[in-house]
Amino acid sequence: MPLKTKPLSKAELAAYEETRDLAAELLQSVREMQAGKVHVVTSPVIEARKKTGLSQSQFAALLGVSVRTLQGWEQGRKQPSGAARTLLAIASTNPKAVLAVASK
């Protein structure tokens, strides 16, 4: 079960922000990227869409879902249903087939 926290109040957020050194945080992030400690996470949904060469809006229309739903899948916040999973698998393994159907 994910840890649930309540949102910070405006005063708590302001106090937290006052203690931050954004320049130091940014520099640390750059150092981590240069050292290879940061990895870009991708999803099978993003890979399938990229193989078709379509934008998010085009791919969402092709699948018959909203762009917001597609973004949820790509970000791992939501999981596609059975039929959508099948279409995504086809798009990943044979993007030309999906594009051929879309052009009709």
N, C-alpha and C positions, 0 to 999 in steps of 0.2 A: 504494500500500500504506500503511495507516495506521501512524503511529508507535506503537511498543509501548514501554511503560515498565513497570518493575517497581513494585509497591506500596512505599510508604515503610514503613520499620520504625517501631516505636512511638517510638523515640528521635528519628528523623528527623521524624516527624509532630509530636511534641511541640515540637521546636525550631522547626519551621515555624510552628506555631500561636502560639508565644510572640512571633514577630515581627509578627503581624498586628494591625492596628488595625481591628476590625470596625465600629466607629462610622464611621470615615472611609470604609471600603469601602461601607457602606450609604448614606452621604451622597452619595458619588460616583455610586452607582447611581441614586439619586433625581434627581440633577442631569442625568444622561444621559437618563433617562426624560422629564423636563420639557423637555429640549432636543430631544426627538424622535429621539435617537440609538439608541434601543432599539426594535426592532420585534418584535411577537409573531408567531411563526412558526406557521402552522396547516397542516394537511395536508388533502388531498382526502377522506381517510377521516373526519376530524373533521367536515368540512363535510357530507358525506353523512349521517352519523349525526345531526347537529344538524337537518338538513332534515326528518328523520323525527320529531324530537322525542323520541326514545327515549334512555334511559340507556345507559351502556356495557354493563351486564349484559343489558338487553333487546335491544339491537342485536346483541350477540354471539350470544345465543340464536337470534335471527332468522336470522343468517348461518350458524349451526351451528358456531361456533368458541368457544374459551374467551375469557373476559374478558382474560386475559393476552395471548393472540394479538392480540386487537383493540387492546389498549394498545400492543403492539409496532408494529402498523401505524400507529396514530395518532402515535406518537413517532418514526416513521421508522427504527426498529431492524430491522424486518422488512418484507417486501413481500408483499402478498396474491397468491395463485396466480391462474391464469386464470379459474376459475369465480367466485372471490371478487371479482376485479376487475370482472367483468361485473355481479355483483349490486350492487357499490358504485356502478358507473356508473348503473345503473337507479335506485338509491336517491337518487343525486345529481340526476338529471334528472327523475325522476318518483317522489318519495317516497310519494305516495298509492298507487301501484301496489304498492310493496313492503309498505306497511301493509295493503292490501286482501288480499294473499296471506297475510300474517301472521295476519290475523284469522280465516282459515278453518281 
